[in-house]
Amino acid sequence: MQHRVLNVFALCLLCVGVASVGTPAAAGLVSSRIYQPVSLVETNVEFRGEPPQPITAHTADGLTLEGAYWPPEEGVDQVVVVFHGNSYNHMVSAYRAEPLKVGGRGVLIASYRGYGDNPGKPSEAGLYADAEAWLAKADELAPDSRRYLFGFSLGSAVAIEMAARHDVSGVATMGAFTRLKDMFPGIARALVTERYDNLARIGAVEEPLLLMHGTKDDVVDSKAVAQLEDAGGPNVVHINLTGGGHWVPLDGLAPRIWAQWEALEADQPDAAAP
């Protein structure tokens, strides 16, 4: 199954003329183009193995969100929570993230308000509230499991923010940017009201963090990853995906991601040690 990668940052610029810079209507138009959800009725995916279970999470502001879940196999104590990008929905994310099930690991596909058939309107504060609900759901579903986070593109900002707030075992991002404003030329930055500031938050992440980036990514410049690496600590590992674009299929990457997480975990000092 093939999916296009929507460069909504370019779309924003096409939608906003220079004459409209600074007007509330223009700012609202830019914000509205950041999020590109697709309804479930327009989504047709075919999984390689058993499809995931439908699952719901409840946000602090009263929304019920639908996601998808592959529980870990018996004896496996690892679950990864997956945060998708600015487009599509949780079923497309599940199709893409299915390889992370390798070795019987659990995979919980988070989704956001306004995506798929979920209620609400997406926003930065809203996506963070949704992510909090999915982390709570992961604890409920597998309370004795180690918890990992994976975020793609806009979902990288969600994963980094959650890792900055919570203790997790490992984090991986693909196509992470510095901050949302940096995705626009100077004339349009004043119109961007959402922050998604990875550069400011990555230093608060203490767990092993894999920054994966395609060397042919035409959405996020590779210089952004270098800046993020510099802003992070020794826990950050920059991984170039040679020849890869903004999204790189996980079929061959998933075993390497888990192996890297486990190797980095083994090198982490025991917080309880004197």
GINORTA-V836790 format. One record per run of one state. SS is the DSSP state (hx for helix, st for strand, lp for the rest). FROM is the first residue (numbers start at 1). TO is the last residue. If there is no record, write none. Layout:
# GINORTA-V836790
[[SS;FROM;TO] [SS;FROM;TO]]
This chain:
# GINORTA-V836790
[[lp;1;7] [hx;8;15] [lp;16;17] [hx;18;20] [lp;21;23] [hx;24;34] [lp;35;35] [st;36;37] [lp;38;39] [hx;40;42] [lp;43;52] [st;53;58] [lp;59;63] [st;64;70] [lp;71;77] [st;78;83] [lp;84;86] [st;87;88] [lp;89;89] [hx;90;104] [lp;105;105] [st;106;109] [lp;110;123] [hx;124;141] [lp;142;145] [st;146;152] [lp;153;153] [hx;154;165] [lp;166;169] [st;170;174] [lp;175;179] [hx;180;183] [lp;184;185] [hx;186;189] [lp;190;197] [hx;198;204] [lp;205;207] [st;208;214] [lp;215;221] [hx;222;231] [lp;232;235] [st;236;241] [lp;242;253] [hx;254;267] [lp;268;274]]
